[in-house]
Protein backbone atom coordinates (compact mmCIF):
# COMPACT_ATOMS: atom_id res chain seq x y z
CA UNK A 1 0.00 0.00 0.00
CA UNK A 2 1.34 3.43 -0.93
CA UNK A 3 1.03 6.34 1.46
CA UNK A 4 0.83 9.97 0.50
CA UNK A 5 3.60 11.91 2.21
CA UNK A 6 3.02 15.57 3.00
CA UNK A 7 5.56 18.36 2.86
CA UNK A 8 5.82 20.92 5.65
CA UNK A 9 4.30 23.51 3.31
CA UNK A 10 1.27 21.27 2.62
CA UNK A 11 0.99 20.56 6.34
CA UNK A 12 0.81 24.31 7.07
CA UNK A 13 -1.73 24.90 4.30
CA UNK A 14 -3.92 22.17 5.78
CA UNK A 15 -3.83 23.91 9.15
CA UNK A 16 -4.54 27.31 7.57
CA UNK A 17 -7.51 25.84 5.65
CA UNK A 18 -8.96 24.38 8.86
CA UNK A 19 -8.44 20.76 7.81
CA UNK A 20 -6.34 20.33 10.91
CA UNK A 21 -7.95 21.90 13.98
CA UNK A 22 -5.95 24.77 15.45
CA UNK A 23 -5.53 22.91 18.74
CA UNK A 24 -4.63 19.54 17.14
CA UNK A 25 -1.67 17.92 18.88
CA UNK A 26 0.05 16.69 15.73
CA UNK A 27 3.47 16.99 14.13
CA UNK A 28 4.94 16.12 10.75
CA UNK A 29 7.43 13.24 10.84
CA UNK A 30 8.93 12.05 7.56
CA UNK A 31 5.88 13.19 5.62
CA UNK A 32 3.33 11.61 7.95
CA UNK A 33 1.04 13.49 10.31
CA UNK A 34 1.56 11.92 13.72
CA UNK A 35 -0.55 12.42 16.83
CA UNK A 36 1.53 13.58 19.77
CA UNK A 37 1.33 11.90 23.18
CA UNK A 38 -0.97 13.43 25.78
CA UNK A 39 0.79 15.65 28.29
CA UNK A 40 0.54 14.74 31.96
CA UNK A 41 1.11 16.88 35.06
CA UNK A 42 4.67 15.67 35.62
CA UNK A 43 5.51 16.38 31.97
CA UNK A 44 4.07 19.90 32.23
CA UNK A 45 6.03 20.54 35.42
CA UNK A 46 9.28 19.35 33.82
CA UNK A 47 8.79 21.64 30.81
CA UNK A 48 8.07 24.61 33.08
CA UNK A 49 11.11 23.83 35.21
CA UNK A 50 13.33 23.62 32.12
CA UNK A 51 11.92 26.92 30.84
CA UNK A 52 12.82 28.55 34.13
CA UNK A 53 16.31 27.04 34.22
CA UNK A 54 17.12 28.00 30.60
CA UNK A 55 15.54 31.46 30.66
CA UNK A 56 18.78 33.22 31.74
CA UNK A 57 20.19 32.39 28.29
CA UNK A 58 17.34 34.29 26.68
CA UNK A 59 17.65 37.19 29.09
CA UNK A 60 21.34 37.46 28.19
CA UNK A 61 20.38 37.31 24.47
CA UNK A 62 22.53 34.24 23.98
CA UNK A 63 19.59 32.20 22.71
CA UNK A 64 15.82 32.11 22.31
CA UNK A 65 13.72 29.55 24.12
CA UNK A 66 10.99 27.94 22.02
CA UNK A 67 8.36 25.83 23.78
CA UNK A 68 6.41 23.11 21.96
CA UNK A 69 6.58 24.91 18.59
CA UNK A 70 7.57 23.49 15.20
CA UNK A 71 11.18 23.01 14.17
CA UNK A 72 11.71 22.34 10.46
CA UNK A 73 14.25 19.56 10.06
CA UNK A 74 13.63 18.89 6.37
CA UNK A 75 10.89 19.54 3.80
CA UNK A 76 9.07 16.46 5.18
CA UNK A 77 9.73 16.69 8.93
CA UNK A 78 8.59 19.37 11.33
CA UNK A 79 8.35 17.94 14.85
CA UNK A 80 7.40 20.01 17.87
CA UNK A 81 10.04 19.35 20.53
CA UNK A 82 9.09 20.18 24.08
CA UNK A 83 11.83 22.82 24.16
CA UNK A 84 14.25 24.16 21.60
CA UNK A 85 17.07 26.55 22.31
CA UNK A 86 17.51 28.64 19.16
CA UNK A 87 20.21 31.00 17.97
CA UNK A 88 19.22 34.48 19.10
CA UNK A 89 17.46 36.69 16.56
CA UNK A 90 16.20 40.20 17.18
CA UNK A 91 13.00 39.48 15.21
CA UNK A 92 12.25 36.30 17.21
CA UNK A 93 11.84 34.27 13.95
CA UNK A 94 8.83 36.36 12.95
CA UNK A 95 9.19 35.57 9.23
CA UNK A 96 9.92 31.84 9.25
CA UNK A 97 9.63 28.59 11.11
CA UNK A 98 12.98 27.92 12.80
CA UNK A 99 15.05 25.30 11.00
CA UNK A 100 17.58 22.70 12.09
CA UNK A 101 20.55 25.05 11.61
CA UNK A 102 18.91 27.52 14.02
CA UNK A 103 18.74 24.98 16.85
CA UNK A 104 21.43 24.86 19.51
CA UNK A 105 19.66 22.31 21.70
CA UNK A 106 16.49 20.24 21.46
CA UNK A 107 14.86 18.83 24.60
CA UNK A 108 12.21 16.12 24.68
CA UNK A 109 10.49 15.33 27.97
CA UNK A 110 9.36 11.71 28.08
CA UNK A 111 7.05 9.91 30.40
CA UNK A 112 5.10 7.71 27.97
CA UNK A 113 7.01 8.68 24.81
CA UNK A 114 10.59 7.60 25.68
CA UNK A 115 10.80 4.82 23.07
CA UNK A 116 9.35 7.06 20.35
CA UNK A 117 11.66 9.94 21.26
CA UNK A 118 14.75 7.70 21.18
CA UNK A 119 13.94 5.56 18.14
CA UNK A 120 12.00 7.93 15.86
CA UNK A 121 12.73 11.54 16.76
CA UNK A 122 16.38 11.24 17.84
CA UNK A 123 17.53 9.85 14.44
CA UNK A 124 15.70 12.73 12.72
CA UNK A 125 17.53 15.24 14.92
CA UNK A 126 20.88 13.55 14.16
CA UNK A 127 20.20 13.48 10.42
CA UNK A 128 19.32 17.20 10.53
CA UNK A 129 22.55 17.99 12.41
CA UNK A 130 21.04 19.19 15.69
CA UNK A 131 24.21 19.61 17.79
CA UNK A 132 22.76 18.54 21.13
CA UNK A 133 19.64 16.72 22.32
CA UNK A 134 18.47 16.05 25.86
CA UNK A 135 15.76 13.46 26.49
CA UNK A 136 14.43 13.84 30.01
CA UNK A 137 13.28 10.39 31.18
CA UNK A 138 10.62 11.01 33.82
CA UNK A 139 10.08 7.28 34.45
CA UNK A 140 13.69 6.56 35.49
CA UNK A 141 14.58 10.08 36.67
CA UNK A 142 17.52 10.62 34.36
CA UNK A 143 18.56 12.62 31.31
CA UNK A 144 19.88 11.12 28.09
CA UNK A 145 22.35 13.53 26.48
CA UNK A 146 23.36 13.26 22.83
CA UNK A 147 26.09 15.30 21.12
CA UNK A 148 28.15 15.18 17.90
CA UNK A 149 25.56 14.27 15.27
CA UNK A 150 26.91 11.90 12.62
CA UNK A 151 23.89 11.79 10.32
CA UNK A 152 23.16 8.22 11.42
CA UNK A 153 23.05 8.97 15.13
CA UNK A 154 25.13 10.73 17.76
CA UNK A 155 28.81 10.14 18.41
CA UNK A 156 28.58 11.04 22.08
CA UNK A 157 25.89 9.62 24.35
CA UNK A 158 25.54 9.89 28.11
CA UNK A 159 22.88 8.98 30.63
CA UNK A 160 22.98 11.30 33.63
CA UNK A 161 21.31 10.78 36.97
CA UNK A 162 23.57 13.16 38.84
CA UNK A 163 26.17 15.75 37.79
CA UNK A 164 25.40 18.75 35.59
CA UNK A 165 24.11 19.60 32.16
CA UNK A 166 25.83 22.49 30.41
CA UNK A 167 24.78 24.65 27.48
CA UNK A 168 26.30 28.00 26.42
CA UNK A 169 28.16 28.26 29.74
CA UNK A 170 25.01 27.72 31.82
CA UNK A 171 25.34 24.80 34.24
CA UNK A 172 22.22 23.01 35.41
CA UNK A 173 22.25 20.21 38.01
CA UNK A 174 20.43 17.17 36.59
CA UNK A 175 18.33 16.89 39.77
CA UNK A 176 16.92 20.38 39.12
CA UNK A 177 15.63 19.28 35.71
CA UNK A 178 13.47 16.53 37.18
CA UNK A 179 10.16 17.57 38.77
Secondary structure by P-SEA (a helix, b strand, c coil): cbbbbbcaaaaaaaaaacccccccbbbbccccccccccccaaaaaaaaaaaaaaaaaaaaccbbbbccccccccccbbbbccccccccccccccccccccccccbbbbbbcccaaaaaccaaaaaaaacccbbbbbbccccbbbbbcccccccccbbbbbccccccccccccccccccc
